[in-house]
Amino acid sequence: MNKIFKNIIPVLLIFSTISNVFAQINVDEQLAAQFFHDKEFDKSASLYEKLFNKNPNTFYYSNYLDCLLELKNFKKAEKLIKKQIKQNPYELRYLVDMGYVYTRAENIAKAKKQFTKAIKELNANQQRIIDLANAFLLRNQTDYAIKTYKKGELLLQTLYPFNLKLADIYEDRQDYHNMINEYLNLLEFNPDYQEEIQNKLQISLAKDPDNKKNDILKKSLLKKIQKNPNNTYFSEMLLWLSIQQHDFKTAFTQAISLDKRFKEDGSRLFNLARLCASNKDYDIAAKSYEYIIKKGVNNYYYLDSKIELLNVKYLKITSSFNYTKEELISLENDYISILNEFGIRAETIPLIRNLAHLQAFYLDEVEYAKKLLNKAIAIKYASKKLQAECKTELADILLMSDDVWEATLLYSQVEKDFKNESLGHLAKFKNAKLFYYIGEFKWAKAQLDVLKAATSKLIANDAMDLSLLINDNIDEDSSTAALSIYSRADLLSFQNKDSFALLTLDSINILFPGHQLSDEVLYKKAQIKLKHGLYMQADTLLQQIVELYYYDILADDALFKLAELNEKQFHDKAKAMLLYQDILVKFPDSLYAVEARKRFRKLRGDSIN
C-alpha cells in the first residue's frame, strides 16, 4: 500500500504543477487582453511576449505584433516577423505582415517589396492562394489581394476560378463594373454556377438604393448577349433580372427568345404570365397566354392558358371600375365558347366558377350562375377542393339573392370539410360575416375571434378588422341599433344594391348624429363611389376621413386609398408620392407601410426587387 502511495504522489505533484501553469497562463492572457483594451500597450506587450515565448501560437503572435505596432516599436516587430519567416518559410502571410510593419513605419518602398515578394513566391496551390489573399485583406491591401487571385487563376488555369472571391472584393470597393464582370465571366466559364451567382446578386441588388448595380448588370448582360448570341445563359440571366426588377416587358421578350431557341413547351411563358397577373400587369400576362395558345390544342398548357387568359381579361376589366356592359357580355361569350369547346368537366371547374361569378355579380344572371355551379359540384371526378370552392361561390350568390339560410348551410359544409385549411377558414369567415350582415353580432364576433389565429394572414387580418368594428360600435347601453343599420348597408352593397346602401348609410347620420361609426360610414360610401368609377366623389369622402378622423383606425386606409387614386386615376405622381410618404411618417406601423414604401420608391424611379 505504501508503495502505491509513493508512486501516486509524484504524479499528483506533476498534475498540480501543470494545473498551476495553465491557471497562470489563463490569468496572464486575460490581463493582456484587458491591458490592450485599456490601451496600456506596454503592459499588454510584456505579457503577450511572455505567453508567446512559452507557446508560440498564431493568437499570441498576432496580439503581440499588434501591441508592438501600437507602441511603434517597429524594430522589435521586424525581428519578431523575421523569426517567424525563418521558422515557417512557406507561410507567405508573414511577408505580408512584414510589409504591413513597413507601411506603418511609412517605408512604402520596403512594404511594396515584401508584398510583391509574397505574390512572386506563390505556386499552384489553391489554399495557399486563398490564405495569401486573406492575409492581404486583413491588412487592407485589397489591390494586392486582387493581384494574388489574378496570379492564382494563371497558376491554376481552369482548375479553380476565383471570380466569386474577386466579386466580393470589388463589391466592398464599390467597383460594381468589375464585380459584375467577375460574375458574368464565371457564368461563361461554368454555367453550373448560375444559381449561386443569382443568389449572391439577389442579396447584392437588394442593397442598391441608387439602382447602380441593376443598371450595370442589365447593360453588361445586353452586351454579352449581342457578342455571344448562342450563349443562352446570359439570356436566362437577363430574364431572371427582369423578373427581379418587375420589368415584365423585357422578361416577356427574353422568355419568348429562350422558348423559341430551345423549342420549349411554353412553361417559361406560363410561369411568367402568372407572376405578371399577380403583379397586376395584365397586358403582359395576356400576351404570354396568347403566345402559348398559338402553339395549338396539343400543347400541355393550352387549356390552362385559355382559362387563365379569360381570368386575366376578367381582372383587367373589373379592376378598372370603368368597364362597359358590352365588355362584360363579350367576356361572358368567351367563357361560354371555351366551355362549349371543352365541356363541363373537372378541368374546366375554375373557368365555370369564374363565369358564374361574372354572371351573378356583374350581369344580373343569378339563376344561370346557380345552375352552372350546381353542375360543377355534381361532377363525379372533381376533387373535393374544387367542389368546395364552387360551394363557397354558390353560397356567395345565395347570400346576394337573400337566401341566407341556404348560404350559411353551404359555408358550414365547406368549413367542416376543410376545418384546418385556408379554404375552411375562408368559409368560416364568410359565414361569420353573413351573421354580422343579419345583426347576429355576438355569434359573428365569437367566430371572428377564433379566426384571428388563422394561418392565412389575409383572413386573420380581415377577421380582426371586422371583430374590432363590431366590438367598437356596440354602444355603452349595449344598443346595436346604429351598427345594425350599418351592417345592413354593408350587405346591400355586397348585393350590388348600392343606391339603397347609400341611403341606408345616410340614415345613420340622421338618426345617430356624431356616432362613432361616422368614419366607417364615410369609408363605405367612398368604396361604393370607387366601385362605380366616381373618383372625385370618393376622393372628397376619403379626404374627410383623413382630416376629421386622423386619430381613428381607418385613417391609414383612407390615406392609402387617396394615394392610390392620385397614382392610378388622377395620374398626379407628385401628390401620390407625398401621400405614400405621409403613411410612412404618420403610420409607420400600418399594414400599408411596406406597400406604401414600395410604391413611393417606384414613383421616384427606384428599381423594386
Phi, psi and omega in degrees: 000315179299324180297320180297315179298322179298326180282327185285321186302314178298322179297316179297322178295321179296314179298321180296318180296314180299317180299319179294323179297312180297321179297318180294320178299318180297319179295313181299320181296316179294320179295317180299317180295320180294317178298319179297315179299323181275004178065027172265073192291331179295317178293320180295317181298318181300316180290317180294326177298315179298314180296318182294321179296326178283323184215089187285064178266172185296322183298309181295320179301310183298315181291322178296316179298318179299320178296315180298321179292320178295328178276356182059031176269072188291327180295315180292324178296317179298318179297319179299315183290320179302321178295319179294320179297319181296320182279335182228070188295340182264357179272095187290343181295336179290330174293324177294318178299320180295316177299324180292321177299316179295325177296316179295330179275003179063032174253079189294323181298314179294322180298313180300322181297318179292318180296317181295320180298320180299315180291322181298325184276002177296146170233181186283064178234113186304313184293322179295323178296313180296317181298318180293317178300318178296324178296319177294318181296323178300327181262016178060031177257069187293327179300318181287330175296318178296315179300323179298312181292324179296317178292323178302320178296323178291320181292317183272349183054246183260010185288324183207122178271144178251020185300319182295320179291321177295320179299320178298318180295314180297324179295318178299329179273000183061029175264079190287332177299309180291325177303310182291324177300320180296317179297315183288326176295322178294319178298320179291323180292316181209103181299346179295344179276000188305312183296318180295320178297316180297319179297317180291320179293323180300317178294317182294316183291336178292337178253063185221065186299329181268001176068018183294311184297317179303313182296315180297316181297316180297313180296319180296319179294319179298320177296317180296321180294321179294319181282330183233067185298338182271353179270103186284342185294328178289324176294321178294323178294320179293322175299313179300314181297317181299321178293319178301322182274357186061029174270078189288337177296312177294319180300319179299315179299315181292321180297318178295316180302314180291321180299317180289319184295320181265000182053053184276181184263007179094008183299321178300316182292323181295315179294321178296318181300317179296320179295318179298316181298318180292337177260013175064023171266077189290331182294311180292323177300314180297316180298322180295315179294321179297323177299317180292317181301325180293344178290343175109165187294339182276354179292142184301325185264009187299305183295313180300322181291323177296317180294312183293328178298317178295322178297319179295317178298319179297313180296319180297317181291310187286335180279349183275340181067358182233035178284161179252162177299323181297320179296319180294318179294320178298318178294319178300317179298323177296318177300311182298321179301316180290323177297322177295326181287318187251346178083168178272103181212176186305319184294335183260008181301317178303323178292317179299316182298316181289324177297317179298320179296317178300314182295316185285314189266346183236335185244004178056039179245061188297315183296319176301316181298316179299313181299317181298316181291322177297324176295318180296318180296330183276355181297126188298312189265014178285145179291155179298327181295314179297319179296320179295322177297322177292322178297320179296317178296318179297320178298320176301316182291322177297319177295322179297326180262022173068018176268072191296315187287326174293323180296313182294329177297316180292318177302317182295323178298313181294319179300318181293318183287335182231051190306313185254022180242163184299326179295320177294321178295320179298315179297320179296319179296315180297323179292319178297321180293324176302314180292328173296318180302321185266009173088010177271073192288323181296314180295316180301314182296322179300318179290320181295322180295328175293321184286350179299336180261015181297147181294329177282119182298321182297314180295318180299317180293317179296319179296319179296317180298314182290323177298317178296320179301315180294311184298319185281347187240019167268119187296164183302328179271019180066016178284136177243020186300310182294317180296325179296320178294318181297315181294328176295318177296321178299316178295317179300321178294318176301325182275008181065022175261064192289328179295320177291325179298317180295318178297319179296318178296320179297327182294336179295316180294329180285313184280329184228067182300135179076012180294152182293352175279358187304318180289325176295321178299313179299317183293318179297318178297320178297319178299318180294318179297318178298320179303328182257012177072021180267075192291320181295320178294320178296319180301317180298316181295319180292323177299322179298320179296313182298321183278318187267332186234041182298341183267352188263175191293336183266002184299316180288327175299313181296319181296320179294318178297321177297316179298317180296319177300313181293327179287312192261333183253315182270346179055037177260087186300315183298315181292321179300316179299318180297319181290320176297321178295323177301321179299315182294325182278312186274331183227063183299336181264007182294150175296340181273354188300315182297313181293322179298318179296318180298315181291323177300313181296322179295317178294330179285342178106007178287158173274129182255120180264000000 
